[in-house]
């Protein structure tokens, strides 16, 4: 995934990321997809202003913990069946942007086991908070 740190609104940020986080979720619109869980890979990039994410004491409490991403995605996945990857992506993006330290986020989902003739099918979405 390409970083957006060159975007004018994000040049004063650091990027935290979660790569290929594997979850099993009941997702899809076809009958065969509704009968069981599918493997989905989720990628997240969070853009956090350096002013609020630069540790001075080398302490975890000074930064956004990576567990936030994993825990939040896990809670969303446990909510039950979702028809579309777009819905899952949008939901995860909204949850990431709800964190007060996050200025922007990029989320993608991939279903790697859908078609035998390609690596995966997926969706990606980006969100940037309005300047306040």
Secondary structure by P-SEA (a helix, b strand, c coil): ccccccccccccbbbbbccccccccccccccccccbbbbbbbbbbbbbbccccccccccccccccaaaaaaaaaaaaaccccccaaaaaaaaaaaaaaccccccbbbbbbbccccccccccbbbbbbbcccc
